[in-house]
Amino acid sequence: MLSLYVTLGIFLLMVVRDPSANRNLIAFAAWSGFAHAALMGIQAFRNLVARGAQNRERILAARILMVLSASILFTLGVVHLVYTFWGTKLTPRDPVLQISMSQISPVITKETTMWRCWVGFNASHSMGLILFGLVFGFLALAHGQLLFQSPFLLIVGLAMLGGFVVLCKLYFFNVPLTGISISMACYVASIALSRA
């Protein structure tokens, strides 16, 4: 499965130059992620039933909430990545500002422009959200015991979500703040259920 995602990732990086001409591949990437999460959820449920584990419902609910939390971040990341390279949703309302950003370099280097930095920061932010969603979704489905018994992983995930909430509150708008807050609530609830 990893080879599929690596290959898909390479092709997604290639299509960012002309996303409108490659909408189907971008849609496939998003929908295949959801389909994979659903299939892994079914398999995790079957594994729990087959093992006859105690408190199956509680463990299953914890995993589902963690997958939901991860899926929300994954979706926000994919949408943000598409908006970064396609359309005008992340461009300034004033076209003169974009022209100015395209002509001015940052203080740190003259090798790039503020506009290219803006696009790069947006893309890397998107990739961080996608990575968080893939890693924590995978761990919840395939290695739930490892995830829920590792204070390090749970604290790192919580710190990342907390950081995203603070960034959204300070610098973004209500839609990402709401999505990240719901994701964090699902994450915290999944930890609480796994510890009960």
Secondary structure by P-SEA (a helix, b strand, c coil): caaaaaaaaaaaaaacccccccaaaaaaaaaaaaaaaaaaaaaaaaaaaaacccaaaaaaaaaaaaaaaaaaaaaaaaaaaaaaccccccccccaaaaaaaacccccccccccaaaaaaaaaaaaaaaaaaaaaaaaaaacccaaaaaacaaaaaaaaaaaaaaaaaaacccccaaaaaaaaaaaaaaaaaaaaac
